[in-house]
Amino acid sequence: MTLEVNTKDAAAVSDSELVEMADTAACRQRGFEIGFLSKQREHWVLSTCVLEQSRLRAWSFYSLERIGGTPCLLIGVAFIESNTKSKQYLLSLLGGMYKKAVLAFPDEDVLVGTRIRDARAFICLSGLDDIIPRPGHKPSGEERAWGRRLAKRFGADSHLDDRSFITQGSGETDGFLDFEGPKVEIDPTIASQLDDLDLGRGDSLVVFGWAMTEELQAGKLGK
C-alpha cells in the first residue's frame, strides 16, 4: 500500500490534526495529549505526517536550524504506530524530513539528533555516519559538547550525563521519538546503552549522527 507523506509548518497544524495525533498515540500512554502537542506546535518549526489510506500512521514535530553554524535536523517529538509496517512508517517519516533538509541545506552535511527510550528506535539513525552513542566508543570532548547542545535544545541540559548521553526525566511528559516496531531487532550491545534508563521517571537517551551531503542529495536516507 502506498504511503502518503505530508509536511507543513508546525504552526499550520490544525487543532483537529492535533486531536488525530493524540488519538493515534493514546494507546501507548506517553502523555502525548492535546495540551502537550499544542506546545510542540509552538516550539518546533515543521511537522511531517505519514498516512495510509487516509489514516494517520506516524507524525513528528521538528526543526531545521543551525547550532553554532552547523546545520541540524532536530526531532523534538515523533510517534510511529506499532504494527508489522512500523519500520516502513518510520523510514517514510524520516524520508519526508530529509527532503526538507536537502532544501534547507543543499550542499552541507547535517547533524540529525533526537531522544529515544526504546532500543528499536536506534534504526532512526540508519544510514548516518559517526553515530553517538555507540558501543565500545569513548566519546570525544566535541561529541560530549554536542550532547550538551542537543540536550539544551530539547530543554534537558541540566539533566544530561554527557558521558552516557542519558537525560534524567522529571516524571512529566516530555518529547522523544517513540518507536516500538515489533519486527525490528537490535544488536544487544547497542540495546545495552539504554539499560540504565528509568522509564517510569521519563529518562531518555540523546542520540545523533551525521547525514552526509551526497547521501542526502541522492535521496538514499529514509529508504
Secondary structure, DSSP 8 states (H G I E B T S, - for coil): --EEEEEEEGGG--HHHHHHHHHHHGGGT----HHHHHHHHHH-SEEEEEEETTEEEEEEEEEEEEETTEEEEEEEEEEE--STTHHHHHHHHHHHHHHHHHHHSTTS-EEEEEEESSGGGGGGGTT-EEEES-TT----HHHHHHHHHHHHHTT-GGGEETTTTEE---SS----EE---TT----HHHHGGGTT--TTTT-EEEEEEEE-HHHHHTT-TT-
